[in-house]
Amino acid sequence: MLLIACPWCGEREELEFHYGGQAHVAHPAAPELLSDGEWGEYLFVRDNPKGPFAERWSHAAGCRRWFTVVRHTVTHQILAVHPAGEPKPVIS
């Protein structure tokens, strides 16, 4: 089980959180101009790296706030945690 450090509530078990997908995915500037294929790609196509990956998480059983976790997808090690809306951290 993962221990995730909520920026506001501190470290808690993974069961208290909900996964929200890839972080830092920009909404299209003019969605009405996208083709069906482009819209489908925006909605469904996400990165699937082997290594550090920025993810959105919500502390559903706590403060209910959204934040970003950078997690290594092979080891599940959490490399960084920060409130939603902050720039993507540089992880080496």
PyMOL Python script that loads the backbone (N, CA, C, O; Angstrom):
from pymol import cmd

cmd.read_pdbstr("""\
ATOM      1  N   MET A   1       0.841  -1.174   0.000  1.00  0.00           N
ATOM      2  CA  MET A   1       0.000   0.000   0.000  1.00  0.00           C
ATOM      3  C   MET A   1       0.886   1.237   0.000  1.00  0.00           C
ATOM      4  O   MET A   1       1.908   1.280   0.685  1.00  0.00           O
ATOM      5  N   LEU A   2       0.486   2.245  -0.776  1.00  0.00           N
ATOM      6  CA  LEU A   2       1.217   3.507  -0.812  1.00  0.00           C
ATOM      7  C   LEU A   2       0.856   4.372   0.390  1.00  0.00           C
ATOM      8  O   LEU A   2      -0.279   4.353   0.868  1.00  0.00           O
ATOM      9  N   LEU A   3       1.819   5.115   0.860  1.00  0.00           N
ATOM     10  CA  LEU A   3       1.563   6.185   1.821  1.00  0.00           C
ATOM     11  C   LEU A   3       1.740   7.477   1.043  1.00  0.00           C
ATOM     12  O   LEU A   3       2.821   7.753   0.523  1.00  0.00           O
ATOM     13  N   ILE A   4       0.681   8.264   0.965  1.00  0.00           N
ATOM     14  CA  ILE A   4       0.687   9.505   0.192  1.00  0.00           C
ATOM     15  C   ILE A   4       0.622  10.673   1.158  1.00  0.00           C
ATOM     16  O   ILE A   4      -0.202  10.688   2.072  1.00  0.00           O
ATOM     17  N   ALA A   5       1.496  11.655   0.951  1.00  0.00           N
ATOM     18  CA  ALA A   5       1.540  12.838   1.818  1.00  0.00           C
ATOM     19  C   ALA A   5       0.675  13.935   1.217  1.00  0.00           C
ATOM     20  O   ALA A   5       1.102  14.629   0.294  1.00  0.00           O
ATOM     21  N   CYS A   6      -0.533  14.095   1.734  1.00  0.00           N
ATOM     22  CA  CYS A   6      -1.403  15.197   1.317  1.00  0.00           C
ATOM     23  C   CYS A   6      -0.718  16.505   1.739  1.00  0.00           C
ATOM     24  O   CYS A   6      -0.239  16.600   2.869  1.00  0.00           O
ATOM     25  N   PRO A   7      -0.660  17.510   0.860  1.00  0.00           N
ATOM     26  CA  PRO A   7      -0.018  18.770   1.230  1.00  0.00           C
ATOM     27  C   PRO A   7      -0.663  19.459   2.431  1.00  0.00           C
ATOM     28  O   PRO A   7      -0.014  20.266   3.096  1.00  0.00           O
ATOM     29  N   TRP A   8      -1.925  19.156   2.716  1.00  0.00           N
ATOM     30  CA  TRP A   8      -2.642  19.823   3.800  1.00  0.00           C
ATOM     31  C   TRP A   8      -2.829  18.937   5.030  1.00  0.00           C
ATOM     32  O   TRP A   8      -2.836  19.443   6.153  1.00  0.00           O
ATOM     33  N   CYS A   9      -2.980  17.635   4.844  1.00  0.00           N
ATOM     34  CA  CYS A   9      -3.313  16.726   5.952  1.00  0.00           C
ATOM     35  C   CYS A   9      -2.152  15.842   6.396  1.00  0.00           C
ATOM     36  O   CYS A   9      -2.224  15.213   7.451  1.00  0.00           O
ATOM     37  N   GLY A  10      -1.094  15.790   5.611  1.00  0.00           N
ATOM     38  CA  GLY A  10       0.037  14.935   5.947  1.00  0.00           C
ATOM     39  C   GLY A  10      -0.095  13.548   5.340  1.00  0.00           C
ATOM     40  O   GLY A  10      -0.950  13.296   4.491  1.00  0.00           O
ATOM     41  N   GLU A  11       0.770  12.662   5.796  1.00  0.00           N
ATOM     42  CA  GLU A  11       0.848  11.313   5.226  1.00  0.00           C
ATOM     43  C   GLU A  11      -0.338  10.451   5.646  1.00  0.00           C
ATOM     44  O   GLU A  11      -0.673  10.362   6.827  1.00  0.00           O
ATOM     45  N   ARG A  12      -0.964   9.818   4.655  1.00  0.00           N
ATOM     46  CA  ARG A  12      -2.112   8.938   4.885  1.00  0.00           C
ATOM     47  C   ARG A  12      -2.008   7.727   3.970  1.00  0.00           C
ATOM     48  O   ARG A  12      -1.237   7.727   3.010  1.00  0.00           O
ATOM     49  N   GLU A  13      -2.792   6.691   4.274  1.00  0.00           N
ATOM     50  CA  GLU A  13      -2.824   5.496   3.427  1.00  0.00           C
ATOM     51  C   GLU A  13      -3.527   5.793   2.103  1.00  0.00           C
ATOM     52  O   GLU A  13      -4.417   6.640   2.022  1.00  0.00           O
ATOM     53  N   GLU A  14      -3.108   5.081   1.089  1.00  0.00           N
ATOM     54  CA  GLU A  14      -3.636   5.224  -0.271  1.00  0.00           C
ATOM     55  C   GLU A  14      -5.164   5.101  -0.333  1.00  0.00           C
ATOM     56  O   GLU A  14      -5.793   5.717  -1.194  1.00  0.00           O
ATOM     57  N   LEU A  15      -5.760   4.327   0.554  1.00  0.00           N
ATOM     58  CA  LEU A  15      -7.209   4.101   0.546  1.00  0.00           C
ATOM     59  C   LEU A  15      -8.016   5.380   0.737  1.00  0.00           C
ATOM     60  O   LEU A  15      -9.191   5.423   0.373  1.00  0.00           O
ATOM     61  N   GLU A  16      -7.409   6.421   1.300  1.00  0.00           N
ATOM     62  CA  GLU A  16      -8.112   7.684   1.526  1.00  0.00           C
ATOM     63  C   GLU A  16      -8.163   8.557   0.277  1.00  0.00           C
ATOM     64  O   GLU A  16      -8.817   9.601   0.283  1.00  0.00           O
ATOM     65  N   PHE A  17      -7.494   8.153  -0.781  1.00  0.00           N
ATOM     66  CA  PHE A  17      -7.331   9.007  -1.960  1.00  0.00           C
ATOM     67  C   PHE A  17      -8.008   8.418  -3.197  1.00  0.00           C
ATOM     68  O   PHE A  17      -8.262   7.216  -3.274  1.00  0.00           O
ATOM     69  N   HIS A  18      -8.291   9.289  -4.154  1.00  0.00           N
ATOM     70  CA  HIS A  18      -8.798   8.878  -5.464  1.00  0.00           C
ATOM     71  C   HIS A  18      -7.832   9.365  -6.525  1.00  0.00           C
ATOM     72  O   HIS A  18      -7.383  10.511  -6.501  1.00  0.00           O
ATOM     73  N   TYR A  19      -7.523   8.482  -7.454  1.00  0.00           N
ATOM     74  CA  TYR A  19      -6.625   8.792  -8.564  1.00  0.00           C
ATOM     75  C   TYR A  19      -7.380   9.597  -9.614  1.00  0.00           C
ATOM     76  O   TYR A  19      -8.527   9.283  -9.933  1.00  0.00           O
ATOM     77  N   GLY A  20      -6.744  10.632 -10.152  1.00  0.00           N
ATOM     78  CA  GLY A  20      -7.406  11.485 -11.133  1.00  0.00           C
ATOM     79  C   GLY A  20      -6.741  11.539 -12.485  1.00  0.00           C
ATOM     80  O   GLY A  20      -7.086  12.395 -13.300  1.00  0.00           O
ATOM     81  N   GLY A  21      -5.798  10.654 -12.755  1.00  0.00           N
ATOM     82  CA  GLY A  21      -5.169  10.627 -14.073  1.00  0.00           C
ATOM     83  C   GLY A  21      -3.928  11.496 -14.156  1.00  0.00           C
ATOM     84  O   GLY A  21      -3.423  11.995 -13.150  1.00  0.00           O
ATOM     85  N   GLN A  22      -3.455  11.662 -15.372  1.00  0.00           N
ATOM     86  CA  GLN A  22      -2.231  12.416 -15.631  1.00  0.00           C
ATOM     87  C   GLN A  22      -2.416  13.884 -15.269  1.00  0.00           C
ATOM     88  O   GLN A  22      -3.446  14.484 -15.579  1.00  0.00           O
ATOM     89  N   ALA A  23      -1.424  14.451 -14.620  1.00  0.00           N
ATOM     90  CA  ALA A  23      -1.452  15.870 -14.253  1.00  0.00           C
ATOM     91  C   ALA A  23      -0.902  16.722 -15.393  1.00  0.00           C
ATOM     92  O   ALA A  23      -0.233  16.219 -16.295  1.00  0.00           O
ATOM     93  N   HIS A  24      -1.189  17.991 -15.337  1.00  0.00           N
ATOM     94  CA  HIS A  24      -0.642  18.994 -16.250  1.00  0.00           C
ATOM     95  C   HIS A  24      -1.067  18.767 -17.703  1.00  0.00           C
ATOM     96  O   HIS A  24      -0.278  18.999 -18.619  1.00  0.00           O
ATOM     97  N   VAL A  25      -2.298  18.318 -17.921  1.00  0.00           N
ATOM     98  CA  VAL A  25      -2.841  18.165 -19.267  1.00  0.00           C
ATOM     99  C   VAL A  25      -3.641  19.434 -19.558  1.00  0.00           C
ATOM    100  O   VAL A  25      -4.675  19.681 -18.938  1.00  0.00           O
ATOM    101  N   ALA A  26      -3.158  20.224 -20.495  1.00  0.00           N
ATOM    102  CA  ALA A  26      -3.791  21.510 -20.801  1.00  0.00           C
ATOM    103  C   ALA A  26      -5.079  21.320 -21.596  1.00  0.00           C
ATOM    104  O   ALA A  26      -5.127  20.537 -22.545  1.00  0.00           O
ATOM    105  N   HIS A  27      -6.118  22.044 -21.197  1.00  0.00           N
ATOM    106  CA  HIS A  27      -7.386  22.041 -21.931  1.00  0.00           C
ATOM    107  C   HIS A  27      -7.166  22.763 -23.255  1.00  0.00           C
ATOM    108  O   HIS A  27      -6.471  23.779 -23.286  1.00  0.00           O
ATOM    109  N   PRO A  28      -7.736  22.268 -24.344  1.00  0.00           N
ATOM    110  CA  PRO A  28      -7.550  22.943 -25.638  1.00  0.00           C
ATOM    111  C   PRO A  28      -8.041  24.388 -25.589  1.00  0.00           C
ATOM    112  O   PRO A  28      -9.083  24.677 -25.001  1.00  0.00           O
ATOM    113  N   ALA A  29      -7.285  25.290 -26.207  1.00  0.00           N
ATOM    114  CA  ALA A  29      -7.635  26.716 -26.212  1.00  0.00           C
ATOM    115  C   ALA A  29      -8.954  26.960 -26.944  1.00  0.00           C
ATOM    116  O   ALA A  29      -9.750  27.798 -26.522  1.00  0.00           O
ATOM    117  N   ALA A  30      -9.187  26.242 -28.026  1.00  0.00           N
ATOM    118  CA  ALA A  30     -10.419  26.409 -28.811  1.00  0.00           C
ATOM    119  C   ALA A  30     -11.010  25.021 -29.086  1.00  0.00           C
ATOM    120  O   ALA A  30     -10.871  24.507 -30.196  1.00  0.00           O
ATOM    121  N   PRO A  31     -11.661  24.411 -28.101  1.00  0.00           N
ATOM    122  CA  PRO A  31     -12.152  23.042 -28.287  1.00  0.00           C
ATOM    123  C   PRO A  31     -13.166  22.902 -29.420  1.00  0.00           C
ATOM    124  O   PRO A  31     -13.292  21.827 -30.006  1.00  0.00           O
ATOM    125  N   GLU A  32     -13.887  23.973 -29.733  1.00  0.00           N
ATOM    126  CA  GLU A  32     -14.884  23.901 -30.810  1.00  0.00           C
ATOM    127  C   GLU A  32     -14.245  23.734 -32.186  1.00  0.00           C
ATOM    128  O   GLU A  32     -14.929  23.378 -33.145  1.00  0.00           O
ATOM    129  N   LEU A  33     -12.948  23.985 -32.291  1.00  0.00           N
ATOM    130  CA  LEU A  33     -12.248  23.850 -33.573  1.00  0.00           C
ATOM    131  C   LEU A  33     -11.596  22.478 -33.758  1.00  0.00           C
ATOM    132  O   LEU A  33     -11.056  22.192 -34.827  1.00  0.00           O
ATOM    133  N   LEU A  34     -11.642  21.635 -32.736  1.00  0.00           N
ATOM    134  CA  LEU A  34     -11.007  20.319 -32.824  1.00  0.00           C
ATOM    135  C   LEU A  34     -11.843  19.352 -33.650  1.00  0.00           C
ATOM    136  O   LEU A  34     -13.073  19.376 -33.602  1.00  0.00           O
ATOM    137  N   SER A  35     -11.163  18.508 -34.402  1.00  0.00           N
ATOM    138  CA  SER A  35     -11.854  17.430 -35.124  1.00  0.00           C
ATOM    139  C   SER A  35     -12.239  16.360 -34.108  1.00  0.00           C
ATOM    140  O   SER A  35     -11.782  16.396 -32.966  1.00  0.00           O
ATOM    141  N   ASP A  36     -13.070  15.417 -34.514  1.00  0.00           N
ATOM    142  CA  ASP A  36     -13.441  14.324 -33.615  1.00  0.00           C
ATOM    143  C   ASP A  36     -12.206  13.542 -33.164  1.00  0.00           C
ATOM    144  O   ASP A  36     -12.106  13.151 -32.001  1.00  0.00           O
ATOM    145  N   GLY A  37     -11.276  13.316 -34.077  1.00  0.00           N
ATOM    146  CA  GLY A  37     -10.056  12.591 -33.737  1.00  0.00           C
ATOM    147  C   GLY A  37      -9.199  13.350 -32.736  1.00  0.00           C
ATOM    148  O   GLY A  37      -8.668  12.760 -31.795  1.00  0.00           O
ATOM    149  N   GLU A  38      -9.063  14.670 -32.939  1.00  0.00           N
ATOM    150  CA  GLU A  38      -8.277  15.490 -32.008  1.00  0.00           C
ATOM    151  C   GLU A  38      -8.946  15.547 -30.634  1.00  0.00           C
ATOM    152  O   GLU A  38      -8.268  15.491 -29.609  1.00  0.00           O
ATOM    153  N   TRP A  39     -10.272  15.657 -30.615  1.00  0.00           N
ATOM    154  CA  TRP A  39     -10.990  15.690 -29.339  1.00  0.00           C
ATOM    155  C   TRP A  39     -10.842  14.355 -28.609  1.00  0.00           C
ATOM    156  O   TRP A  39     -10.622  14.330 -27.398  1.00  0.00           O
ATOM    157  N   GLY A  40     -10.963  13.254 -29.338  1.00  0.00           N
ATOM    158  CA  GLY A  40     -10.782  11.939 -28.749  1.00  0.00           C
ATOM    159  C   GLY A  40      -9.374  11.757 -28.193  1.00  0.00           C
ATOM    160  O   GLY A  40      -9.193  11.167 -27.128  1.00  0.00           O
ATOM    161  N   GLU A  41      -8.383  12.263 -28.912  1.00  0.00           N
ATOM    162  CA  GLU A  41      -7.003  12.171 -28.427  1.00  0.00           C
ATOM    163  C   GLU A  41      -6.835  12.982 -27.138  1.00  0.00           C
ATOM    164  O   GLU A  41      -6.180  12.519 -26.204  1.00  0.00           O
ATOM    165  N   TYR A  42      -7.415  14.181 -27.074  1.00  0.00           N
ATOM    166  CA  TYR A  42      -7.331  14.990 -25.852  1.00  0.00           C
ATOM    167  C   TYR A  42      -7.989  14.261 -24.672  1.00  0.00           C
ATOM    168  O   TYR A  42      -7.457  14.271 -23.562  1.00  0.00           O
ATOM    169  N   LEU A  43      -9.129  13.640 -24.910  1.00  0.00           N
ATOM    170  CA  LEU A  43      -9.864  12.993 -23.821  1.00  0.00           C
ATOM    171  C   LEU A  43      -9.240  11.683 -23.349  1.00  0.00           C
ATOM    172  O   LEU A  43      -9.253  11.389 -22.154  1.00  0.00           O
ATOM    173  N   PHE A  44      -8.698  10.900 -24.265  1.00  0.00           N
ATOM    174  CA  PHE A  44      -8.345   9.530 -23.926  1.00  0.00           C
ATOM    175  C   PHE A  44      -6.872   9.151 -24.003  1.00  0.00           C
ATOM    176  O   PHE A  44      -6.469   8.172 -23.376  1.00  0.00           O
ATOM    177  N   VAL A  45      -6.059   9.886 -24.745  1.00  0.00           N
ATOM    178  CA  VAL A  45      -4.657   9.502 -24.923  1.00  0.00           C
ATOM    179  C   VAL A  45      -3.798  10.194 -23.870  1.00  0.00           C
ATOM    180  O   VAL A  45      -3.778  11.420 -23.770  1.00  0.00           O
ATOM    181  N   ARG A  46      -3.098   9.393 -23.097  1.00  0.00           N
ATOM    182  CA  ARG A  46      -2.238   9.910 -22.029  1.00  0.00           C
ATOM    183  C   ARG A  46      -0.884   9.227 -22.114  1.00  0.00           C
ATOM    184  O   ARG A  46      -0.744   8.160 -22.712  1.00  0.00           O
ATOM    185  N   ASP A  47       0.105   9.857 -21.509  1.00  0.00           N
ATOM    186  CA  ASP A  47       1.438   9.272 -21.441  1.00  0.00           C
ATOM    187  C   ASP A  47       1.390   8.009 -20.585  1.00  0.00           C
ATOM    188  O   ASP A  47       0.536   7.878 -19.708  1.00  0.00           O
ATOM    189  N   ASN A  48       2.300   7.093 -20.841  1.00  0.00           N
ATOM    190  CA  ASN A  48       2.406   5.868 -20.056  1.00  0.00           C
ATOM    191  C   ASN A  48       3.894   5.543 -19.885  1.00  0.00           C
ATOM    192  O   ASN A  48       4.387   4.536 -20.395  1.00  0.00           O
ATOM    193  N   PRO A  49       4.608   6.431 -19.146  1.00  0.00           N
ATOM    194  CA  PRO A  49       6.055   6.269 -19.070  1.00  0.00           C
ATOM    195  C   PRO A  49       6.491   5.193 -18.085  1.00  0.00           C
ATOM    196  O   PRO A  49       5.747   4.789 -17.191  1.00  0.00           O
ATOM    197  N   LYS A  50       7.700   4.756 -18.280  1.00  0.00           N
ATOM    198  CA  LYS A  50       8.364   3.873 -17.318  1.00  0.00           C
ATOM    199  C   LYS A  50       9.343   4.789 -16.586  1.00  0.00           C
ATOM    200  O   LYS A  50      10.447   5.050 -17.064  1.00  0.00           O
ATOM    201  N   GLY A  51       8.918   5.271 -15.423  1.00  0.00           N
ATOM    202  CA  GLY A  51       9.732   6.218 -14.673  1.00  0.00           C
ATOM    203  C   GLY A  51       8.851   7.262 -14.012  1.00  0.00           C
ATOM    204  O   GLY A  51       7.673   7.002 -13.763  1.00  0.00           O
ATOM    205  N   PRO A  52       9.396   8.443 -13.721  1.00  0.00           N
ATOM    206  CA  PRO A  52       8.625   9.487 -13.040  1.00  0.00           C
ATOM    207  C   PRO A  52       7.408   9.932 -13.864  1.00  0.00           C
ATOM    208  O   PRO A  52       7.501  10.123 -15.077  1.00  0.00           O
ATOM    209  N   PHE A  53       6.277  10.092 -13.185  1.00  0.00           N
ATOM    210  CA  PHE A  53       5.020  10.451 -13.853  1.00  0.00           C
ATOM    211  C   PHE A  53       4.197  11.336 -12.912  1.00  0.00           C
ATOM    212  O   PHE A  53       3.967  10.972 -11.759  1.00  0.00           O
ATOM    213  N   ALA A  54       3.759  12.481 -13.399  1.00  0.00           N
ATOM    214  CA  ALA A  54       2.955  13.410 -12.597  1.00  0.00           C
ATOM    215  C   ALA A  54       1.481  13.006 -12.689  1.00  0.00           C
ATOM    216  O   ALA A  54       0.920  12.900 -13.780  1.00  0.00           O
ATOM    217  N   GLU A  55       0.864  12.782 -11.522  1.00  0.00           N
ATOM    218  CA  GLU A  55      -0.520  12.307 -11.440  1.00  0.00           C
ATOM    219  C   GLU A  55      -1.351  13.239 -10.567  1.00  0.00           C
ATOM    220  O   GLU A  55      -0.831  13.869  -9.647  1.00  0.00           O
ATOM    221  N   ARG A  56      -2.644  13.321 -10.861  1.00  0.00           N
ATOM    222  CA  ARG A  56      -3.582  14.076 -10.032  1.00  0.00           C
ATOM    223  C   ARG A  56      -4.197  13.122  -9.008  1.00  0.00           C
ATOM    224  O   ARG A  56      -4.590  12.005  -9.347  1.00  0.00           O
ATOM    225  N   TRP A  57      -4.276  13.566  -7.767  1.00  0.00           N
ATOM    226  CA  TRP A  57      -4.898  12.786  -6.700  1.00  0.00           C
ATOM    227  C   TRP A  57      -5.808  13.709  -5.894  1.00  0.00           C
ATOM    228  O   TRP A  57      -5.547  14.906  -5.774  1.00  0.00           O
ATOM    229  N   SER A  58      -6.864  13.143  -5.352  1.00  0.00           N
ATOM    230  CA  SER A  58      -7.791  13.869  -4.477  1.00  0.00           C
ATOM    231  C   SER A  58      -7.827  13.163  -3.130  1.00  0.00           C
ATOM    232  O   SER A  58      -7.916  11.937  -3.064  1.00  0.00           O
ATOM    233  N   HIS A  59      -7.759  13.947  -2.053  1.00  0.00           N
ATOM    234  CA  HIS A  59      -7.845  13.359  -0.714  1.00  0.00           C
ATOM    235  C   HIS A  59      -9.326  13.222  -0.357  1.00  0.00           C
ATOM    236  O   HIS A  59      -9.877  14.035   0.386  1.00  0.00           O
ATOM    237  N   ALA A  60      -9.953  12.191  -0.896  1.00  0.00           N
ATOM    238  CA  ALA A  60     -11.405  11.991  -0.800  1.00  0.00           C
ATOM    239  C   ALA A  60     -11.887  11.782   0.628  1.00  0.00           C
ATOM    240  O   ALA A  60     -12.989  12.216   0.964  1.00  0.00           O
ATOM    241  N   ALA A  61     -11.097  11.132   1.479  1.00  0.00           N
ATOM    242  CA  ALA A  61     -11.530  10.846   2.847  1.00  0.00           C
ATOM    243  C   ALA A  61     -10.956  11.858   3.838  1.00  0.00           C
ATOM    244  O   ALA A  61     -10.964  11.629   5.047  1.00  0.00           O
ATOM    245  N   GLY A  62     -10.465  12.966   3.317  1.00  0.00           N
ATOM    246  CA  GLY A  62      -9.870  13.985   4.178  1.00  0.00           C
ATOM    247  C   GLY A  62     -10.339  15.372   3.766  1.00  0.00           C
ATOM    248  O   GLY A  62     -11.529  15.681   3.833  1.00  0.00           O
ATOM    249  N   CYS A  63      -9.399  16.203   3.341  1.00  0.00           N
ATOM    250  CA  CYS A  63      -9.702  17.600   3.006  1.00  0.00           C
ATOM    251  C   CYS A  63     -10.413  17.762   1.668  1.00  0.00           C
ATOM    252  O   CYS A  63     -10.919  18.845   1.374  1.00  0.00           O
ATOM    253  N   ARG A  64     -10.463  16.705   0.844  1.00  0.00           N
ATOM    254  CA  ARG A  64     -11.126  16.676  -0.453  1.00  0.00           C
ATOM    255  C   ARG A  64     -10.460  17.594  -1.487  1.00  0.00           C
ATOM    256  O   ARG A  64     -11.080  17.931  -2.496  1.00  0.00           O
ATOM    257  N   ARG A  65      -9.242  17.990  -1.258  1.00  0.00           N
ATOM    258  CA  ARG A  65      -8.514  18.850  -2.201  1.00  0.00           C
ATOM    259  C   ARG A  65      -7.733  18.019  -3.213  1.00  0.00           C
ATOM    260  O   ARG A  65      -7.347  16.880  -2.948  1.00  0.00           O
ATOM    261  N   TRP A  66      -7.512  18.623  -4.379  1.00  0.00           N
ATOM    262  CA  TRP A  66      -6.719  17.996  -5.437  1.00  0.00           C
ATOM    263  C   TRP A  66      -5.276  18.444  -5.312  1.00  0.00           C
ATOM    264  O   TRP A  66      -4.998  19.583  -4.936  1.00  0.00           O
ATOM    265  N   PHE A  67      -4.353  17.532  -5.632  1.00  0.00           N
ATOM    266  CA  PHE A  67      -2.941  17.861  -5.627  1.00  0.00           C
ATOM    267  C   PHE A  67      -2.223  16.945  -6.619  1.00  0.00           C
ATOM    268  O   PHE A  67      -2.811  16.010  -7.162  1.00  0.00           O
ATOM    269  N   THR A  68      -0.948  17.233  -6.842  1.00  0.00           N
ATOM    270  CA  THR A  68      -0.156  16.471  -7.801  1.00  0.00           C
ATOM    271  C   THR A  68       0.885  15.638  -7.072  1.00  0.00           C
ATOM    272  O   THR A  68       1.554  16.108  -6.152  1.00  0.00           O
ATOM    273  N   VAL A  69       1.004  14.397  -7.504  1.00  0.00           N
ATOM    274  CA  VAL A  69       2.017  13.473  -6.986  1.00  0.00           C
ATOM    275  C   VAL A  69       2.891  13.066  -8.170  1.00  0.00           C
ATOM    276  O   VAL A  69       2.375  12.668  -9.214  1.00  0.00           O
ATOM    277  N   VAL A  70       4.205  13.163  -8.014  1.00  0.00           N
ATOM    278  CA  VAL A  70       5.127  12.616  -9.010  1.00  0.00           C
ATOM    279  C   VAL A  70       5.582  11.277  -8.452  1.00  0.00           C
ATOM    280  O   VAL A  70       6.256  11.204  -7.425  1.00  0.00           O
ATOM    281  N   ARG A  71       5.192  10.211  -9.161  1.00  0.00           N
ATOM    282  CA  ARG A  71       5.440   8.842  -8.701  1.00  0.00           C
ATOM    283  C   ARG A  71       6.223   8.085  -9.766  1.00  0.00           C
ATOM    284  O   ARG A  71       5.949   8.217 -10.959  1.00  0.00           O
ATOM    285  N   HIS A  72       7.189   7.299  -9.334  1.00  0.00           N
ATOM    286  CA  HIS A  72       7.933   6.448 -10.260  1.00  0.00           C
ATOM    287  C   HIS A  72       7.047   5.237 -10.553  1.00  0.00           C
ATOM    288  O   HIS A  72       6.658   4.518  -9.633  1.00  0.00           O
ATOM    289  N   THR A  73       6.732   5.012 -11.810  1.00  0.00           N
ATOM    290  CA  THR A  73       5.750   3.983 -12.177  1.00  0.00           C
ATOM    291  C   THR A  73       6.268   2.560 -12.036  1.00  0.00           C
ATOM    292  O   THR A  73       5.474   1.620 -12.075  1.00  0.00           O
ATOM    293  N   VAL A  74       7.562   2.372 -11.874  1.00  0.00           N
ATOM    294  CA  VAL A  74       8.107   1.033 -11.693  1.00  0.00           C
ATOM    295  C   VAL A  74       8.219   0.698 -10.207  1.00  0.00           C
ATOM    296  O   VAL A  74       7.796  -0.374  -9.774  1.00  0.00           O
ATOM    297  N   THR A  75       8.787   1.612  -9.436  1.00  0.00           N
ATOM    298  CA  THR A  75       9.037   1.361  -8.014  1.00  0.00           C
ATOM    299  C   THR A  75       7.905   1.862  -7.120  1.00  0.00           C
ATOM    300  O   THR A  75       7.831   1.483  -5.951  1.00  0.00           O
ATOM    301  N   HIS A  76       7.031   2.702  -7.650  1.00  0.00           N
ATOM    302  CA  HIS A  76       5.945   3.357  -6.914  1.00  0.00           C
ATOM    303  C   HIS A  76       6.453   4.354  -5.873  1.00  0.00           C
ATOM    304  O   HIS A  76       5.679   4.830  -5.041  1.00  0.00           O
ATOM    305  N   GLN A  77       7.734   4.669  -5.913  1.00  0.00           N
ATOM    306  CA  GLN A  77       8.293   5.663  -4.999  1.00  0.00           C
ATOM    307  C   GLN A  77       7.710   7.031  -5.329  1.00  0.00           C
ATOM    308  O   GLN A  77       7.659   7.427  -6.493  1.00  0.00           O
ATOM    309  N   ILE A  78       7.275   7.744  -4.307  1.00  0.00           N
ATOM    310  CA  ILE A  78       6.746   9.097  -4.500  1.00  0.00           C
ATOM    311  C   ILE A  78       7.909  10.063  -4.429  1.00  0.00           C
ATOM    312  O   ILE A  78       8.609  10.142  -3.420  1.00  0.00           O
ATOM    313  N   LEU A  79       8.111  10.806  -5.528  1.00  0.00           N
ATOM    314  CA  LEU A  79       9.262  11.689  -5.664  1.00  0.00           C
ATOM    315  C   LEU A  79       8.952  13.129  -5.292  1.00  0.00           C
ATOM    316  O   LEU A  79       9.853  13.861  -4.883  1.00  0.00           O
ATOM    317  N   ALA A  80       7.698  13.555  -5.423  1.00  0.00           N
ATOM    318  CA  ALA A  80       7.312  14.930  -5.099  1.00  0.00           C
ATOM    319  C   ALA A  80       5.795  14.995  -4.928  1.00  0.00           C
ATOM    320  O   ALA A  80       5.054  14.213  -5.523  1.00  0.00           O
ATOM    321  N   VAL A  81       5.353  15.940  -4.104  1.00  0.00           N
ATOM    322  CA  VAL A  81       3.929  16.207  -3.895  1.00  0.00           C
ATOM    323  C   VAL A  81       3.774  17.719  -3.809  1.00  0.00           C
ATOM    324  O   VAL A  81       4.540  18.388  -3.115  1.00  0.00           O
ATOM    325  N   HIS A  82       2.768  18.265  -4.523  1.00  0.00           N
ATOM    326  CA  HIS A  82       2.512  19.696  -4.417  1.00  0.00           C
ATOM    327  C   HIS A  82       1.054  19.998  -4.742  1.00  0.00           C
ATOM    328  O   HIS A  82       0.402  19.212  -5.428  1.00  0.00           O
ATOM    329  N   PRO A  83       0.535  21.123  -4.261  1.00  0.00           N
ATOM    330  CA  PRO A  83      -0.858  21.487  -4.535  1.00  0.00           C
ATOM    331  C   PRO A  83      -1.117  21.630  -6.034  1.00  0.00           C
ATOM    332  O   PRO A  83      -0.220  22.000  -6.793  1.00  0.00           O
ATOM    333  N   ALA A  84      -2.329  21.340  -6.448  1.00  0.00           N
ATOM    334  CA  ALA A  84      -2.720  21.498  -7.859  1.00  0.00           C
ATOM    335  C   ALA A  84      -2.547  22.957  -8.263  1.00  0.00           C
ATOM    336  O   ALA A  84      -2.734  23.865  -7.453  1.00  0.00           O
ATOM    337  N   GLY A  85      -2.190  23.166  -9.514  1.00  0.00           N
ATOM    338  CA  GLY A  85      -2.033  24.505 -10.035  1.00  0.00           C
ATOM    339  C   GLY A  85      -0.602  25.001 -10.033  1.00  0.00           C
ATOM    340  O   GLY A  85      -0.285  25.975 -10.715  1.00  0.00           O
ATOM    341  N   GLU A  86       0.261  24.351  -9.282  1.00  0.00           N
ATOM    342  CA  GLU A  86       1.665  24.732  -9.293  1.00  0.00           C
ATOM    343  C   GLU A  86       2.337  24.142 -10.532  1.00  0.00           C
ATOM    344  O   GLU A  86       1.880  23.129 -11.060  1.00  0.00           O
ATOM    345  N   PRO A  87       3.415  24.767 -10.998  1.00  0.00           N
ATOM    346  CA  PRO A  87       4.120  24.239 -12.180  1.00  0.00           C
ATOM    347  C   PRO A  87       4.633  22.823 -11.960  1.00  0.00           C
ATOM    348  O   PRO A  87       4.884  22.401 -10.831  1.00  0.00           O
ATOM    349  N   LYS A  88       4.780  22.118 -13.036  1.00  0.00           N
ATOM    350  CA  LYS A  88       5.288  20.747 -12.995  1.00  0.00           C
ATOM    351  C   LYS A  88       6.725  20.768 -12.469  1.00  0.00           C
ATOM    352  O   LYS A  88       7.562  21.491 -13.008  1.00  0.00           O
ATOM    353  N   PRO A  89       7.024  19.987 -11.428  1.00  0.00           N
ATOM    354  CA  PRO A  89       8.400  19.994 -10.908  1.00  0.00           C
ATOM    355  C   PRO A  89       9.356  19.275 -11.847  1.00  0.00           C
ATOM    356  O   PRO A  89       8.960  18.388 -12.603  1.00  0.00           O
ATOM    357  N   VAL A  90      10.619  19.673 -11.785  1.00  0.00           N
ATOM    358  CA  VAL A  90      11.652  19.002 -12.580  1.00  0.00           C
ATOM    359  C   VAL A  90      12.212  17.876 -11.725  1.00  0.00           C
ATOM    360  O   VAL A  90      12.788  18.116 -10.664  1.00  0.00           O
ATOM    361  N   ILE A  91      12.040  16.646 -12.197  1.00  0.00           N
ATOM    362  CA  ILE A  91      12.521  15.467 -11.486  1.00  0.00           C
ATOM    363  C   ILE A  91      13.546  14.777 -12.362  1.00  0.00           C
ATOM    364  O   ILE A  91      13.277  14.502 -13.531  1.00  0.00           O
ATOM    365  N   SER A  92      14.708  14.496 -11.817  1.00  0.00           N
ATOM    366  CA  SER A  92      15.746  13.825 -12.620  1.00  0.00           C
ATOM    367  C   SER A  92      15.801  12.356 -12.306  1.00  0.00           C
ATOM    368  O   SER A  92      16.611  11.631 -12.883  1.00  0.00           O
TER     369      SER A  92
END
""", "prot")
cmd.dss("prot")
cmd.show_as("cartoon", "prot")
cmd.util.cbc("prot")
cmd.orient("prot")
